[in-house]
């Protein structure tokens, strides 16, 4: 190419020595740089040019290849039977994604995946629903021909999380996902999502953190706080799969997409439960069993009703007002509930802070209790009878909710 640029005619079949002679004849000065370029051009190659990845591409490929073996394809079937059937019939109820949490065989996914369908499609109301029927849950990992039967060891509908258990022997060559901290996330940083959208197993998509601190509705009717918003392509089937940072560390669990008009497909707005919440809930379930979320044994007055009572009294009532107290619970004999007196209501105690952190509404209280360390007392600031002149500090130690449930 250098000779032709100088106007020298070069035969197509010229060999190396002939090219050197042409250089000398043309009077071209071959300095070190030209010689280096010439040698590179003329060097015989036994293999074709390799495609070189940019540093960003190489990091993304590495993250996928490390993480994908720990991402599971989750399928849920409803088992139904009748006196006229010899064996139960399996009917597909839902599918999604999940990922290996530890070497003990725990797999994390969304509650709505094992409950049978997207949150917006869950059947509500009284009577028997598909959710009440026996279920079979299976996991399939990359490179494995057989589906693994999974046991649901605990769920947390309010956070849309479920913990499954599979045979640990199937994880011999699988490395559980490493978790980062969602508290360190920044809007604009790159994220990766791996899942099984529309059954297209082990699909990788990329995006950014679009926003932080979003509240979205969970399956239990309460908002899931501090969720991550991303524009990574998330579609039906991605639910329960991991949201990763650019290094392949877990930062959230994909749970929901924004679907205006019920389109049911990605429009560039997806949400993930933050990994800090996932770690807390999953650890509670694994270490303390199902239904282990901390509770002090109270039910609270709906926020709208509390605000209305405040208007009637011509004052603001910011906090969580105790409506009922469970007998034998930590709050029994320490907190007073609302009482109906004739045509009126005697207001109960109102909790305005937990360990010095203010409580403005019911969700504030529930979240502060949920993050409590097991078996550690909490200091509650209580407004006795919802009277701002009667503030007291009350010490209570939460217990798992299952300890407060009446025997069935």
GIBELQUI-V483131 format. One record per residue. N is the residue number from 1. RES is the residue in three letters. D_LAST is the distance of its C-alpha to the last C-alpha in whole Angstrom. Layout:
n=N res=RES d_last=D_LAST
n=N res=RES d_last=D_LAST
//
This chain:
n=1 res=UNK d_last=87
n=2 res=UNK d_last=89
n=3 res=UNK d_last=92
n=4 res=UNK d_last=92
n=5 res=UNK d_last=91
n=6 res=UNK d_last=94
n=7 res=UNK d_last=96
n=8 res=UNK d_last=96
n=9 res=UNK d_last=96
n=10 res=UNK d_last=94
n=11 res=UNK d_last=94
n=12 res=UNK d_last=90
n=13 res=UNK d_last=91
n=14 res=UNK d_last=92
n=15 res=UNK d_last=91
n=16 res=UNK d_last=91
n=17 res=UNK d_last=94
n=18 res=UNK d_last=96
n=19 res=UNK d_last=93
n=20 res=UNK d_last=95
n=21 res=UNK d_last=98
n=22 res=UNK d_last=97
n=23 res=UNK d_last=96
n=24 res=UNK d_last=99
n=25 res=UNK d_last=101
n=26 res=UNK d_last=100
n=27 res=UNK d_last=100
n=28 res=UNK d_last=97
n=29 res=UNK d_last=96
n=30 res=UNK d_last=93
n=31 res=UNK d_last=91
n=32 res=UNK d_last=88
n=33 res=UNK d_last=86
n=34 res=UNK d_last=87
n=35 res=UNK d_last=88
n=36 res=UNK d_last=84
n=37 res=UNK d_last=83
n=38 res=UNK d_last=86
n=39 res=UNK d_last=84
n=40 res=UNK d_last=81
n=41 res=UNK d_last=82
n=42 res=UNK d_last=84
n=43 res=UNK d_last=82
n=44 res=UNK d_last=81
n=45 res=UNK d_last=77
n=46 res=UNK d_last=76
n=47 res=UNK d_last=72
n=48 res=UNK d_last=71
n=49 res=UNK d_last=70
n=50 res=UNK d_last=67
n=51 res=UNK d_last=65
n=52 res=UNK d_last=64
n=53 res=UNK d_last=61
n=54 res=UNK d_last=61
n=55 res=UNK d_last=59
n=56 res=UNK d_last=56
n=57 res=UNK d_last=56
n=58 res=UNK d_last=56
n=59 res=UNK d_last=53
n=60 res=UNK d_last=51
n=61 res=UNK d_last=52
n=62 res=UNK d_last=51
n=63 res=UNK d_last=48
n=64 res=UNK d_last=47
n=65 res=UNK d_last=48
n=66 res=UNK d_last=46
n=67 res=UNK d_last=43
n=68 res=UNK d_last=42
n=69 res=UNK d_last=42
n=70 res=UNK d_last=38
n=71 res=UNK d_last=37
n=72 res=UNK d_last=35
n=73 res=UNK d_last=35
n=74 res=UNK d_last=31
n=75 res=UNK d_last=30
n=76 res=UNK d_last=27
n=77 res=UNK d_last=27
n=78 res=UNK d_last=24
n=79 res=UNK d_last=24
n=80 res=UNK d_last=24
n=81 res=UNK d_last=25
n=82 res=UNK d_last=26
n=83 res=UNK d_last=27
n=84 res=UNK d_last=31
n=85 res=UNK d_last=30
n=86 res=UNK d_last=31
n=87 res=UNK d_last=29
n=88 res=UNK d_last=27
n=89 res=UNK d_last=29
n=90 res=UNK d_last=29
n=91 res=UNK d_last=29
n=92 res=UNK d_last=30
n=93 res=UNK d_last=28
n=94 res=UNK d_last=29
n=95 res=UNK d_last=31
n=96 res=UNK d_last=32
n=97 res=UNK d_last=33
n=98 res=UNK d_last=32
n=99 res=UNK d_last=34
n=100 res=UNK d_last=33
n=101 res=UNK d_last=32
n=102 res=UNK d_last=33
n=103 res=UNK d_last=35
n=104 res=UNK d_last=31
n=105 res=UNK d_last=30
n=106 res=UNK d_last=28
n=107 res=UNK d_last=29
n=108 res=UNK d_last=28
n=109 res=UNK d_last=28
n=110 res=UNK d_last=27
n=111 res=UNK d_last=23
n=112 res=UNK d_last=25
n=113 res=UNK d_last=27
n=114 res=UNK d_last=24
n=115 res=UNK d_last=22
n=116 res=UNK d_last=25
n=117 res=UNK d_last=28
n=118 res=UNK d_last=30
n=119 res=UNK d_last=28
n=120 res=UNK d_last=30
n=121 res=UNK d_last=29
n=122 res=UNK d_last=25
n=123 res=UNK d_last=24
n=124 res=UNK d_last=22
n=125 res=UNK d_last=21
n=126 res=UNK d_last=18
n=127 res=UNK d_last=18
n=128 res=UNK d_last=18
n=129 res=UNK d_last=20
n=130 res=UNK d_last=21
n=131 res=UNK d_last=19
n=132 res=UNK d_last=16
n=133 res=UNK d_last=18
n=134 res=UNK d_last=19
n=135 res=UNK d_last=21
n=136 res=UNK d_last=24
n=137 res=UNK d_last=26
n=138 res=UNK d_last=29
n=139 res=UNK d_last=31
n=140 res=UNK d_last=35
n=141 res=UNK d_last=38
n=142 res=UNK d_last=41
n=143 res=UNK d_last=44
n=144 res=UNK d_last=41
n=145 res=UNK d_last=41
n=146 res=UNK d_last=38
n=147 res=UNK d_last=34
n=148 res=UNK d_last=32
n=149 res=UNK d_last=28
n=150 res=UNK d_last=26
n=151 res=UNK d_last=22
n=152 res=UNK d_last=20
n=153 res=UNK d_last=19
n=154 res=UNK d_last=18
n=155 res=UNK d_last=19
n=156 res=UNK d_last=20
n=157 res=UNK d_last=21
n=158 res=UNK d_last=22
n=159 res=UNK d_last=25
n=160 res=UNK d_last=25
n=161 res=UNK d_last=25
n=162 res=UNK d_last=23
n=163 res=UNK d_last=24
n=164 res=UNK d_last=24
n=165 res=UNK d_last=26
n=166 res=UNK d_last=29
n=167 res=UNK d_last=31
n=168 res=UNK d_last=33
n=169 res=UNK d_last=36
n=170 res=UNK d_last=36
n=171 res=UNK d_last=37
n=172 res=UNK d_last=40
n=173 res=UNK d_last=43
n=174 res=UNK d_last=40
n=175 res=UNK d_last=40
n=176 res=UNK d_last=37
n=177 res=UNK d_last=38
n=178 res=UNK d_last=40
n=179 res=UNK d_last=38
n=180 res=UNK d_last=40
n=181 res=UNK d_last=39
n=182 res=UNK d_last=39
n=183 res=UNK d_last=40
n=184 res=UNK d_last=44
n=185 res=UNK d_last=44
n=186 res=UNK d_last=47
n=187 res=UNK d_last=47
n=188 res=UNK d_last=50
n=189 res=UNK d_last=49
n=190 res=UNK d_last=49
n=191 res=UNK d_last=45
n=192 res=UNK d_last=44
n=193 res=UNK d_last=42
n=194 res=UNK d_last=41
n=195 res=UNK d_last=39
n=196 res=UNK d_last=39
n=197 res=UNK d_last=40
n=198 res=UNK d_last=40
n=199 res=UNK d_last=39
n=200 res=UNK d_last=42
n=201 res=UNK d_last=41
n=202 res=UNK d_last=42
n=203 res=UNK d_last=44
n=204 res=UNK d_last=45
n=205 res=UNK d_last=46
n=206 res=UNK d_last=47
n=207 res=UNK d_last=47
n=208 res=UNK d_last=47
n=209 res=UNK d_last=45
n=210 res=UNK d_last=46
n=211 res=UNK d_last=44
n=212 res=UNK d_last=41
n=213 res=UNK d_last=39
n=214 res=UNK d_last=37
n=215 res=UNK d_last=34
n=216 res=UNK d_last=32
n=217 res=UNK d_last=29
n=218 res=UNK d_last=26
n=219 res=UNK d_last=24
n=220 res=UNK d_last=21
n=221 res=UNK d_last=24
n=222 res=UNK d_last=25
n=223 res=UNK d_last=29
n=224 res=UNK d_last=29
n=225 res=UNK d_last=32
n=226 res=UNK d_last=35
n=227 res=UNK d_last=35
n=228 res=UNK d_last=38
n=229 res=UNK d_last=40
n=230 res=UNK d_last=43
n=231 res=UNK d_last=45
n=232 res=UNK d_last=45
n=233 res=UNK d_last=44
n=234 res=UNK d_last=40
n=235 res=UNK d_last=39
n=236 res=UNK d_last=36
n=237 res=UNK d_last=36
n=238 res=UNK d_last=36
n=239 res=UNK d_last=33
n=240 res=UNK d_last=31
n=241 res=UNK d_last=35
n=242 res=UNK d_last=37
n=243 res=UNK d_last=39
n=244 res=UNK d_last=42
n=245 res=UNK d_last=44
n=246 res=UNK d_last=48
n=247 res=UNK d_last=48
n=248 res=UNK d_last=45
n=249 res=UNK d_last=42
n=250 res=UNK d_last=39
n=251 res=UNK d_last=38
n=252 res=UNK d_last=36
n=253 res=UNK d_last=33
n=254 res=UNK d_last=35
n=255 res=UNK d_last=32
n=256 res=UNK d_last=34
n=257 res=UNK d_last=37
n=258 res=UNK d_last=39
n=259 res=UNK d_last=39
n=260 res=UNK d_last=41
n=261 res=UNK d_last=42
n=262 res=UNK d_last=39
n=263 res=UNK d_last=41
n=264 res=UNK d_last=39
n=265 res=UNK d_last=41
n=266 res=UNK d_last=43
n=267 res=UNK d_last=45
n=268 res=UNK d_last=45
n=269 res=UNK d_last=42
n=270 res=UNK d_last=39
n=271 res=UNK d_last=37
n=272 res=UNK d_last=35
n=273 res=UNK d_last=32
n=274 res=UNK d_last=34
n=275 res=UNK d_last=34
n=276 res=UNK d_last=34
n=277 res=UNK d_last=30
n=278 res=UNK d_last=29
n=279 res=UNK d_last=30
n=280 res=UNK d_last=28
n=281 res=UNK d_last=25
n=282 res=UNK d_last=26
n=283 res=UNK d_last=26
n=284 res=UNK d_last=23
n=285 res=UNK d_last=21
n=286 res=UNK d_last=23
n=287 res=UNK d_last=24
n=288 res=UNK d_last=20
n=289 res=UNK d_last=18
n=290 res=UNK d_last=16
n=291 res=UNK d_last=15
n=292 res=UNK d_last=17
n=293 res=UNK d_last=19
n=294 res=UNK d_last=21
n=295 res=UNK d_last=19
n=296 res=UNK d_last=21
n=297 res=UNK d_last=18
n=298 res=UNK d_last=20
n=299 res=UNK d_last=20
n=300 res=UNK d_last=24
n=301 res=UNK d_last=26
n=302 res=UNK d_last=27
n=303 res=UNK d_last=30
n=304 res=UNK d_last=32
n=305 res=UNK d_last=31
n=306 res=UNK d_last=32
n=307 res=UNK d_last=36
n=308 res=UNK d_last=36
n=309 res=UNK d_last=36
n=310 res=UNK d_last=38
n=311 res=UNK d_last=41
n=312 res=UNK d_last=40
n=313 res=UNK d_last=41
n=314 res=UNK d_last=44
n=315 res=UNK d_last=43
n=316 res=UNK d_last=40
n=317 res=UNK d_last=37
n=318 res=UNK d_last=36
n=319 res=UNK d_last=33
n=320 res=UNK d_last=29
n=321 res=UNK d_last=29
n=322 res=UNK d_last=25
n=323 res=UNK d_last=24
n=324 res=UNK d_last=21
n=325 res=UNK d_last=20
n=326 res=UNK d_last=16
n=327 res=UNK d_last=16
n=328 res=UNK d_last=17
n=329 res=UNK d_last=18
n=330 res=UNK d_last=21
n=331 res=UNK d_last=22
n=332 res=UNK d_last=22
n=333 res=UNK d_last=25
n=334 res=UNK d_last=27
n=335 res=UNK d_last=26
n=336 res=UNK d_last=27
n=337 res=UNK d_last=25
n=338 res=UNK d_last=27
n=339 res=UNK d_last=28
n=340 res=UNK d_last=29
n=341 res=UNK d_last=32
n=342 res=UNK d_last=34
n=343 res=UNK d_last=35
n=344 res=UNK d_last=34
n=345 res=UNK d_last=32
n=346 res=UNK d_last=32
n=347 res=UNK d_last=32
n=348 res=UNK d_last=29
n=349 res=UNK d_last=30
n=350 res=UNK d_last=31
n=351 res=UNK d_last=31
n=352 res=UNK d_last=34
n=353 res=UNK d_last=34
n=354 res=UNK d_last=32
n=355 res=UNK d_last=35
n=356 res=UNK d_last=38
n=357 res=UNK d_last=37
n=358 res=UNK d_last=37
n=359 res=UNK d_last=34
n=360 res=UNK d_last=35
n=361 res=UNK d_last=32
n=362 res=UNK d_last=28
n=363 res=UNK d_last=28
n=364 res=UNK d_last=31
n=365 res=UNK d_last=28
n=366 res=UNK d_last=25
n=367 res=UNK d_last=28
n=368 res=UNK d_last=29
n=369 res=UNK d_last=26
n=370 res=UNK d_last=25
n=371 res=UNK d_last=28
n=372 res=UNK d_last=28
n=373 res=UNK d_last=28
n=374 res=UNK d_last=26
n=375 res=UNK d_last=26
n=376 res=UNK d_last=29
n=377 res=UNK d_last=29
n=378 res=UNK d_last=30
n=379 res=UNK d_last=32
n=380 res=UNK d_last=31
n=381 res=UNK d_last=34
n=382 res=UNK d_last=33
n=383 res=UNK d_last=35
n=384 res=UNK d_last=34
n=385 res=UNK d_last=34
n=386 res=UNK d_last=35
n=387 res=UNK d_last=38
n=388 res=UNK d_last=40
n=389 res=UNK d_last=42
n=390 res=UNK d_last=39
n=391 res=UNK d_last=38
n=392 res=UNK d_last=36
n=393 res=UNK d_last=35
n=394 res=UNK d_last=32
n=395 res=UNK d_last=30
n=396 res=UNK d_last=27
n=397 res=UNK d_last=25
n=398 res=UNK d_last=22
n=399 res=UNK d_last=19
n=400 res=UNK d_last=17
n=401 res=UNK d_last=15
n=402 res=UNK d_last=12
n=403 res=UNK d_last=13
n=404 res=UNK d_last=12
n=405 res=UNK d_last=9
n=406 res=UNK d_last=6
n=407 res=UNK d_last=4
n=408 res=UNK d_last=0
//
